[in-house]
Amino acid sequence: MLIAKEKRKKNIAEYILYLWQVEDLLRALNFDLDQIGKSLVSRFDVDDDTRLEIFDWYRNLAAMMEKERVTKTGHLQFILNLIDDLNEFHIQLLQTGKDRQYPALFQLAKPVLNEFKSKSLEKEDNDIRLGFQALYSIILLRLQNKEISATTQSAVDHISKLMGHLSARYLQHERGKFEF
């Protein structure tokens, strides 16, 4: 909860990727509340009230995952909605020309996204959702200590730059500091 709040304020892409990691952690712990407390909540050095708030946050996410039937695979609807909002924002950035740098970043990332799409089991038509899947795949490979080739890392860097720029603009837009 504390990490998620901070990421939501600073970088929407990192926030989404973090929530995907939390979903996978909850799955790995089989949604066992005792294990969630021991493995996730206990690592925070906070007062008892904050610890309870953190536990409730994990418990609520677990309950939402069960209710939305994403206990094995998939993502919570509010996260998918946020990605769809980012995709709409992405489309507006491309169509309006209000940000001259963004289309260039997208042109660099588009071939990488297309290649990832051709190799992916899921056939997303949303470039931003596809970008998140590519970035999360790299996170999972790193967590498993698997080697990532220089070519793959270079390709992912294009997606990372695109998503970072999109995230920054989106947060500026939310705060009223960027308009179309």
QUIURDA-V746048 format. One record per run of one state. SS is the DSSP state (helix for helix, strand for strand, loop for the rest). FROM is the first residue (numbers start at 1). TO is the last residue. If there is no record, write none. Layout:
# QUIURDA-V746048
ss:from:to
SS:FROM:TO
SS:FROM:TO
This chain:
# QUIURDA-V746048
ss:from:to
loop:1:1
helix:2:10
loop:11:11
helix:12:28
loop:29:32
helix:33:39
loop:40:40
helix:41:43
loop:44:47
helix:48:67
loop:68:76
helix:77:96
loop:97:99
helix:100:119
loop:120:126
helix:127:143
loop:144:149
helix:150:174
loop:175:180
